[in-house]
Amino acid sequence: MKIYCLKDYKGNFLSRYDSEVYRSGMDKAALKEYFQEIGVEIEFLFFSEVQNFDASFWMGQYVLYTSSEDHNLSYKSYIEDIVYYLELNGARLIPEFRYLKANNNKVFMELLIKSIVPQTRQILKNKIFGCYEEVQSQFEDLQYPVVFKKAAGAMSKGVGVSSDKTELSSSIKQISGTKNFILDLKDRLRAIKHPGYQLESKYRNKFILQDFVPGLDGDFKVLIFGTKYYVLKRGLKKDDFRASGSGIKVFERELPDGLLEYASEIFKKVNLPIISMDIAFNGSDFFLIEFQAVHFGTYTLMRSDHYWLEKENGFELVNSKSNLEEEYASSIANFIKS
């Protein structure tokens, strides 16, 4: 079996906490070795090298790929073009293109969550908008406090909570702003020249409004590699509701009843070999905050000295450290074979 692995223009593939060179991704030599041990050959290509092959070449080929968190997601947009092209031409993408689109795109992520969380489970109510003007008429109907989220951003950047409509209006303008002096001036002149013309919005960065869940003391980062579950409890700073980026991290062995079962239910629904989930718990219900299938933080796996192994009759706690590249190779190979 052969798998093509697409790396970025720096030669980096996926992400690895504490990589040898800062933000250089996984150890590609180690990946090759671990894949070889289980009978899989991998070949690394740059995204730009995909076009060296005829479109028909990709039919049925297994392809793994990285993503990017570059400024304004410019290079990520290029990656999306290449990956979608491969999907259109029959490549067996791991993960599928929709999961790449959801990476660093909280708006599409929320839409995906609506489709994958079972109807028997609670889901955070939210609304998504493409500009400030779309939400203006709804300020009075919202239940405050309300959480607002910018579409792109990690470590809780662009995420906050507003207690009233005045505060929310200001926050939305801040995260959705697209002001451009030259373009806005041209637009005003256009309105003068063409009576009745409606000005372009100056706030066109998409965003999300979401229910605020009281009573949370943090959330759980759950990484699943095949049948192995790695869990990190993330606490809250004083007077802050955001667990991501708080720096308060605990590897607990005593988990809330049902957490692993909830994570497993979501994992089976998405049909992926690997996933990273942020799960909140208010004492009675679990809520999927977001998930990632490509290019996510690996601290939880690399720093934990234990994991839970999923078996037919439940979960078994295993006191052992794991190797990132080995677990990645094993999870991908087992997923393909199954």
DOTOR-476547 format. One record per residue (C-alpha): residue number from 0; residue in one letter; x, y, z. Coordinates in nm, 3 decimals. Example, Ala and Ser with C-alpha at 12.3 -4.5 7.8 and 13.67 -1.06 7.14 Angstrom:
residues 2
   fikol   baza      east     north        up
       0      a     1.230    -0.450     0.780
       1      s     1.367    -0.106     0.714
***
This chain:
residues 338
   fikol   baza      east     north        up
       0      m     0.000     0.000     0.000
       1      k     0.118     0.351    -0.082
       2      i     0.005     0.684     0.061
       3      y     0.093     1.031    -0.066
       4      c     0.154     1.292     0.205
       5      l     0.126     1.658     0.107
       6      k     0.352     1.901     0.293
       7      d     0.350     2.281     0.288
       8      y     0.596     2.512     0.114
       9      k     0.827     2.497     0.419
      10      g     0.834     2.119     0.396
      11      n     0.626     2.081     0.714
      12      f     0.365     1.809     0.764
      13      l     0.089     1.845     1.025
      14      s     0.174     1.972     1.374
      15      r     0.377     1.848     1.666
      16      y     0.405     2.003     2.011
      17      d     0.768     2.067     2.103
      18      s     0.898     1.988     1.753
      19      e     1.275     1.990     1.704
      20      v     1.250     2.315     1.507
      21      y     0.973     2.551     1.621
      22      r     0.647     2.491     1.431
      23      s     0.811     2.245     1.192
      24      g     0.546     1.973     1.224
      25      m     0.585     1.600     1.265
      26      d     0.911     1.412     1.225
      27      k     0.881     1.294     0.864
      28      a     1.168     1.045     0.889
      29      a     1.007     0.882     1.192
      30      l     0.673     0.873     1.013
      31      k     0.826     0.691     0.718
      32      e     0.982     0.439     0.951
      33      y     0.665     0.368     1.147
      34      f     0.458     0.335     0.831
      35      q     0.716     0.095     0.681
      36      e     0.697    -0.122     0.992
      37      i     0.326    -0.181     0.926
      38      g     0.370    -0.240     0.554
      39      v     0.281     0.105     0.420
      40      e     0.496     0.316     0.188
      41      i     0.455     0.692     0.209
      42      e     0.582     0.956    -0.032
      43      f     0.599     1.323     0.061
      44      l     0.508     1.580    -0.202
      45      f     0.473     1.957    -0.195
      46      f     0.121     2.079    -0.274
      47      s     0.263     2.242    -0.586
      48      e     0.380     1.899    -0.710
      49      v     0.025     1.761    -0.734
      50      q    -0.009     1.916    -1.079
      51      n     0.289     1.711    -1.202
      52      f     0.050     1.416    -1.239
      53      d    -0.247     1.379    -1.471
      54      a    -0.583     1.428    -1.304
      55      s    -0.669     1.063    -1.370
      56      f    -0.363     0.953    -1.172
      57      w    -0.528     1.046    -0.842
      58      m    -0.829     0.818    -0.883
      59      g    -0.824     0.579    -0.584
      60      q    -0.495     0.710    -0.442
      61      y    -0.475     0.758    -0.066
      62      v    -0.371     1.113     0.026
      63      l    -0.285     1.264     0.363
      64      y    -0.223     1.637     0.389
      65      t    -0.142     1.922     0.622
      66      s    -0.322     2.253     0.670
      67      s    -0.195     2.602     0.753
      68      e    -0.264     2.875     1.007
      69      d    -0.089     3.152     0.814
      70      h    -0.196     3.516     0.845
      71      n    -0.532     3.577     0.674
      72      l    -0.528     3.206     0.581
      73      s    -0.390     3.294     0.236
      74      y    -0.184     2.976     0.194
      75      k    -0.462     2.770     0.349
      76      s    -0.687     2.891     0.068
      77      y    -0.437     2.747    -0.181
      78      i    -0.430     2.418     0.010
      79      e    -0.809     2.403    -0.012
      80      d    -0.793     2.446    -0.391
      81      i    -0.549     2.156    -0.426
      82      v    -0.730     1.924    -0.185
      83      y    -1.071     1.991    -0.339
      84      y    -0.922     1.923    -0.685
      85      l    -0.796     1.588    -0.557
      86      e    -1.136     1.501    -0.413
      87      l    -1.307     1.587    -0.742
      88      n    -1.067     1.354    -0.921
      89      g    -1.133     1.054    -0.701
      90      a    -0.849     1.067    -0.449
      91      r    -0.915     0.897    -0.117
      92      l    -0.853     1.193     0.109
      93      i    -0.783     1.149     0.479
      94      p    -0.960     1.350     0.608
      95      e    -1.228     1.446     0.356
      96      f    -1.227     1.801     0.217
      97      r    -1.515     1.917     0.440
      98      y    -1.296     1.872     0.746
      99      l    -1.023     2.086     0.592
     100      k    -1.280     2.355     0.518
     101      a    -1.382     2.349     0.886
     102      n    -1.020     2.391     1.000
     103      n    -0.980     2.752     1.122
     104      n    -1.334     2.825     1.000
     105      k    -1.566     2.836     1.301
     106      v    -1.870     2.922     1.088
     107      f    -1.850     2.606     0.880
     108      m    -1.748     2.418     1.195
     109      e    -2.077     2.515     1.361
     110      l    -2.269     2.396     1.056
     111      l    -2.085     2.063     1.066
     112      i    -2.155     2.023     1.438
     113      k    -2.528     2.066     1.373
     114      s    -2.511     1.773     1.132
     115      i    -2.301     1.532     1.341
     116      v    -2.421     1.568     1.700
     117      p    -2.692     1.304     1.754
     118      q    -3.044     1.440     1.808
     119      t    -3.050     1.271     2.147
     120      r    -2.768     1.500     2.264
     121      q    -2.773     1.865     2.369
     122      i    -2.630     2.117     2.124
     123      l    -2.535     2.478     2.184
     124      k    -2.780     2.709     2.010
     125      n    -2.609     2.950     1.777
     126      k    -2.660     3.173     1.477
     127      i    -2.410     3.257     1.207
     128      f    -2.389     3.581     1.013
     129      g    -2.196     3.716     0.717
     130      c    -2.197     4.083     0.818
     131      y    -2.304     4.322     1.094
     132      e    -2.617     4.435     0.910
     133      e    -2.761     4.082     0.918
     134      v    -2.773     4.080     1.298
     135      q    -2.885     4.437     1.362
     136      s    -3.256     4.357     1.366
     137      q    -3.207     4.066     1.610
     138      f    -3.032     4.239     1.901
     139      e    -3.357     4.275     2.095
     140      d    -3.446     3.906     2.053
     141      l    -3.117     3.766     2.184
     142      q    -3.079     3.624     2.534
     143      y    -2.792     3.791     2.717
     144      p    -2.516     3.726     2.801
     145      v    -2.427     3.597     2.454
     146      v    -2.099     3.456     2.325
     147      f    -1.954     3.597     2.004
     148      k    -1.690     3.424     1.791
     149      k    -1.480     3.540     1.500
     150      a    -1.474     3.280     1.222
     151      a    -1.095     3.237     1.221
     152      g    -0.858     3.217     1.514
     153      a    -0.710     2.978     1.768
     154      m    -0.650     2.986     2.145
     155      s    -0.980     3.174     2.202
     156      k    -0.871     3.474     1.995
     157      g    -1.171     3.667     1.868
     158      v    -1.399     3.501     2.124
     159      g    -1.580     3.689     2.399
     160      v    -1.908     3.743     2.582
     161      s    -2.138     4.047     2.581
     162      s    -2.392     4.129     2.851
     163      d    -2.617     4.363     2.652
     164      k    -2.693     4.478     2.298
     165      t    -2.473     4.789     2.316
     166      e    -2.170     4.585     2.420
     167      l    -2.249     4.316     2.162
     168      s    -2.288     4.569     1.880
     169      s    -1.945     4.714     1.955
     170      s    -1.784     4.369     1.981
     171      i    -1.932     4.250     1.652
     172      k    -1.810     4.559     1.471
     173      q    -1.464     4.494     1.609
     174      i    -1.441     4.130     1.497
     175      s    -1.620     4.175     1.163
     176      g    -1.462     4.501     1.046
     177      t    -1.350     4.526     0.680
     178      k    -1.297     4.901     0.652
     179      n    -1.080     5.020     0.362
     180      f    -1.046     5.395     0.309
     181      i    -1.001     5.387    -0.070
     182      l    -1.267     5.125    -0.141
     183      d    -1.514     5.287     0.099
     184      l    -1.461     5.626    -0.063
     185      k    -1.524     5.478    -0.409
     186      d    -1.839     5.316    -0.276
     187      r    -1.969     5.650    -0.144
     188      l    -1.902     5.814    -0.478
     189      r    -2.091     5.526    -0.642
     190      a    -2.391     5.601    -0.419
     191      i    -2.383     5.968    -0.520
     192      k    -2.367     5.878    -0.889
     193      h    -2.639     5.612    -0.869
     194      p    -2.938     5.718    -0.652
     195      g    -3.084     5.426    -0.461
     196      y    -2.755     5.233    -0.457
     197      q    -2.696     5.065    -0.121
     198      l    -2.350     5.102     0.032
     199      e    -2.136     4.793     0.094
     200      s    -2.113     4.689     0.457
     201      k    -1.792     4.784     0.638
     202      y    -1.829     4.476     0.856
     203      r    -1.821     4.169     0.632
     204      n    -1.608     3.921     0.825
     205      k    -1.839     3.633     0.918
     206      f    -1.905     3.556     1.284
     207      i    -2.109     3.344     1.526
     208      l    -2.339     3.423     1.818
     209      q    -2.383     3.139     2.066
     210      d    -2.561     3.062     2.391
     211      f    -2.363     3.129     2.706
     212      v    -2.346     2.817     2.926
     213      p    -2.331     2.905     3.297
     214      g    -2.166     2.689     3.558
     215      l    -1.867     2.573     3.354
     216      d    -1.530     2.540     3.526
     217      g    -1.343     2.461     3.206
     218      d    -1.358     2.208     2.927
     219      f    -1.195     1.886     2.812
     220      k    -0.957     1.849     2.520
     221      v    -1.006     1.495     2.390
     222      l    -0.769     1.352     2.129
     223      i    -0.866     1.019     1.975
     224      f    -0.614     0.818     1.773
     225      g    -0.789     0.501     1.660
     226      t    -0.900     0.334     1.984
     227      k    -0.684     0.544     2.219
     228      y    -0.835     0.841     2.403
     229      y    -0.618     1.117     2.552
     230      v    -0.790     1.368     2.779
     231      l    -0.676     1.704     2.915
     232      k    -0.885     1.913     3.155
     233      r    -0.850     2.286     3.085
     234      g    -0.948     2.524     3.364
     235      l    -1.061     2.885     3.360
     236      k    -0.882     3.199     3.468
     237      k    -1.062     3.424     3.713
     238      d    -1.347     3.618     3.546
     239      d    -1.291     3.443     3.212
     240      f    -1.516     3.181     3.051
     241      r    -1.261     3.070     2.788
     242      a    -1.068     2.751     2.865
     243      s    -0.866     2.740     2.543
     244      g    -0.548     2.941     2.594
     245      s    -0.595     2.970     2.972
     246      g    -0.277     2.772     3.042
     247      i    -0.451     2.581     3.323
     248      k    -0.401     2.218     3.226
     249      v    -0.455     1.900     3.430
     250      f    -0.429     1.536     3.321
     251      e    -0.699     1.381     3.538
     252      r    -0.764     1.012     3.572
     253      e    -1.113     1.062     3.719
     254      l    -1.339     1.184     3.439
     255      p    -1.707     1.280     3.444
     256      d    -1.928     0.980     3.384
     257      g    -2.017     0.957     3.018
     258      l    -1.742     1.184     2.880
     259      l    -1.558     0.909     2.691
     260      e    -1.885     0.758     2.570
     261      y    -1.995     1.099     2.440
     262      a    -1.662     1.147     2.260
     263      s    -1.686     0.797     2.112
     264      e    -2.038     0.866     1.985
     265      i    -1.918     1.176     1.798
     266      f    -1.605     0.998     1.673
     267      k    -1.804     0.715     1.518
     268      k    -2.040     0.962     1.351
     269      v    -1.763     1.149     1.166
     270      n    -1.584     0.829     1.052
     271      l    -1.227     0.956     1.096
     272      p    -0.903     0.789     1.205
     273      i    -0.802     1.080     1.430
     274      i    -0.985     1.371     1.590
     275      s    -0.938     1.652     1.841
     276      m    -1.247     1.765     2.033
     277      d    -1.322     2.044     2.278
     278      i    -1.604     1.925     2.504
     279      a    -1.775     2.130     2.776
     280      f    -1.966     1.982     3.071
     281      n    -2.206     2.175     3.293
     282      g    -2.264     1.896     3.545
     283      s    -2.547     1.731     3.356
     284      d    -2.490     1.768     2.981
     285      f    -2.193     1.753     2.744
     286      f    -2.152     2.006     2.463
     287      l    -1.925     1.975     2.161
     288      i    -1.762     2.318     2.133
     289      e    -1.556     2.236     1.826
     290      f    -1.348     1.959     1.669
     291      q    -1.058     1.931     1.428
     292      a    -0.953     1.648     1.199
     293      v    -0.634     1.801     1.059
     294      h    -0.356     2.025     1.193
     295      f    -0.444     2.045     1.563
     296      g    -0.238     2.070     1.882
     297      t    -0.077     1.748     2.003
     298      y     0.019     1.851     2.359
     299      t    -0.251     1.628     2.508
     300      l    -0.106     1.311     2.355
     301      m     0.261     1.396     2.396
     302      r     0.247     1.508     2.760
     303      s     0.002     1.254     2.901
     304      d     0.141     0.949     3.081
     305      h    -0.182     0.755     3.032
     306      y    -0.472     0.704     2.793
     307      w    -0.802     0.519     2.776
     308      l    -0.827     0.221     2.540
     309      e    -1.172     0.165     2.392
     310      k    -1.285    -0.197     2.402
     311      e    -1.611    -0.373     2.320
     312      n    -1.723    -0.360     2.684
     313      g    -1.603    -0.011     2.772
     314      f    -1.281     0.179     2.838
     315      e    -0.962     0.063     3.006
     316      l    -0.714     0.306     3.162
     317      v    -0.361     0.234     3.038
     318      n    -0.064     0.387     3.221
     319      s     0.178     0.443     2.935
     320      k     0.318     0.730     2.730
     321      s     0.264     0.740     2.354
     322      n     0.474     0.837     2.054
     323      l     0.296     1.083     1.825
     324      e     0.432     0.960     1.490
     325      e     0.381     0.595     1.584
     326      e     0.019     0.653     1.690
     327      y    -0.052     0.858     1.380
     328      a     0.085     0.589     1.146
     329      s    -0.100     0.312     1.328
     330      s    -0.432     0.500     1.332
     331      i    -0.417     0.584     0.961
     332      a    -0.319     0.231     0.857
     333      n    -0.589     0.066     1.071
     334      f    -0.850     0.310     0.938
     335      i    -0.765     0.227     0.578
     336      k    -0.762    -0.148     0.641
     337      s    -1.098    -0.137     0.819
***
